[in-house]
Amino acid sequence: MELEKIKEIIAEKMDIDASEIDEETTFASLKVDSLDMVEIVMDIEDAFDISIETGGDLKTVGDLVKYIQDNK
């Protein structure tokens, strides 16, 4: 559930196909800059009703999924 929603949010923000994203995908490989990351994190916080404090520590989509699962 979390992975699919996160993929949708990232795909929409970065204008790519969600099928290009998996848990191993790095934000660097998606060319996510710091502003993009802030916007992605804000959208994910809204979608999952959580607060993400460690945006800079999240290197892969899987890191983000794990963070959400651990902090729900």
Sine and cosine of phi, psi and omega as CSV:
sin_phi,cos_phi,sin_psi,cos_psi,sin_omega,cos_omega
0.00,0.00,-0.80,0.61,-0.03,-1.00
-0.88,0.48,-0.70,0.71,-0.05,-1.00
-0.86,0.51,-0.73,0.69,-0.05,-1.00
-0.89,0.45,-0.68,0.73,0.01,-1.00
-0.91,0.40,-0.67,0.74,0.03,-1.00
-0.89,0.46,-0.69,0.73,0.03,-1.00
-0.86,0.51,-0.67,0.74,0.02,-1.00
-0.87,0.49,-0.72,0.69,-0.03,-1.00
-0.89,0.45,-0.74,0.68,-0.01,-1.00
-0.91,0.42,-0.70,0.71,-0.02,-1.00
-0.87,0.50,-0.69,0.73,0.01,-1.00
-0.91,0.42,-0.71,0.70,-0.04,-1.00
-0.91,0.41,-0.63,0.78,-0.07,-1.00
-0.99,-0.10,0.02,1.00,0.02,-1.00
0.83,0.56,0.78,0.62,0.06,-1.00
-0.75,-0.67,0.16,-0.99,0.03,-1.00
-0.99,0.14,0.72,-0.69,-0.02,-1.00
-0.86,0.51,-0.43,0.90,-0.01,-1.00
-0.93,0.38,-0.26,0.97,0.04,-1.00
-0.99,0.17,-0.10,0.99,-0.11,-0.99
-0.92,-0.39,0.73,-0.69,0.17,-0.99
-0.65,-0.76,-0.07,-1.00,-0.08,-1.00
-0.90,0.43,-0.41,0.91,-0.02,-1.00
-1.00,0.09,-0.20,0.98,-0.06,-1.00
-0.91,0.42,0.78,-0.63,0.06,-1.00
-1.00,0.00,0.47,-0.88,0.06,-1.00
-0.92,0.39,-0.52,0.85,0.05,-1.00
-0.89,0.46,-0.65,0.76,-0.01,-1.00
-0.92,0.38,-0.39,0.92,0.05,-1.00
-1.00,0.01,0.02,1.00,-0.02,-1.00
0.88,0.48,0.62,0.79,0.06,-1.00
-0.98,0.18,0.89,-0.46,0.06,-1.00
-1.00,-0.03,-0.02,-1.00,-0.10,-0.99
-0.90,0.44,-0.61,0.79,0.04,-1.00
-0.92,0.39,-0.69,0.72,0.06,-1.00
-0.84,0.54,-0.69,0.72,-0.05,-1.00
-0.89,0.45,-0.67,0.74,0.04,-1.00
-0.87,0.50,-0.71,0.71,-0.01,-1.00
-0.91,0.41,-0.66,0.75,0.03,-1.00
-0.89,0.46,-0.73,0.69,0.00,-1.00
-0.88,0.48,-0.68,0.73,0.02,-1.00
-0.88,0.47,-0.69,0.72,0.02,-1.00
-0.90,0.44,-0.64,0.77,0.00,-1.00
-0.94,0.34,-0.63,0.78,0.07,-1.00
-0.85,0.52,-0.69,0.73,0.03,-1.00
-0.91,0.42,-0.70,0.72,-0.07,-1.00
-0.91,0.41,-0.58,0.81,-0.08,-1.00
-0.95,-0.31,0.02,1.00,0.01,-1.00
0.79,0.61,0.77,0.63,0.05,-1.00
-0.72,-0.69,0.17,-0.99,0.09,-1.00
-0.90,-0.43,0.80,-0.60,-0.01,-1.00
-0.97,-0.25,0.89,-0.45,-0.08,-1.00
-0.99,-0.14,-0.26,0.97,-0.17,-0.99
-0.88,-0.48,0.70,0.71,-0.05,-1.00
-0.79,0.61,-0.61,0.79,-0.02,-1.00
-0.95,0.33,-0.35,0.94,-0.02,-1.00
-1.00,0.06,-0.12,0.99,-0.06,-1.00
-1.00,-0.02,0.95,-0.30,-0.07,-1.00
-0.99,-0.14,-0.48,0.88,-0.03,-1.00
-0.81,-0.59,0.26,-0.97,0.08,-1.00
-0.88,0.48,-0.61,0.79,0.04,-1.00
-0.88,0.47,-0.61,0.79,0.07,-1.00
-0.86,0.51,-0.66,0.75,-0.01,-1.00
-0.93,0.38,-0.68,0.74,0.04,-1.00
-0.86,0.51,-0.73,0.68,-0.02,-1.00
-0.89,0.46,-0.67,0.75,0.02,-1.00
-0.86,0.51,-0.72,0.70,-0.01,-1.00
-0.90,0.44,-0.71,0.70,0.00,-1.00
-0.88,0.47,-0.61,0.79,-0.03,-1.00
-0.97,0.23,-0.32,0.95,-0.12,-0.99
-0.87,-0.49,0.30,0.96,0.04,-1.00
-0.97,0.24,0.00,0.00,0.00,0.00
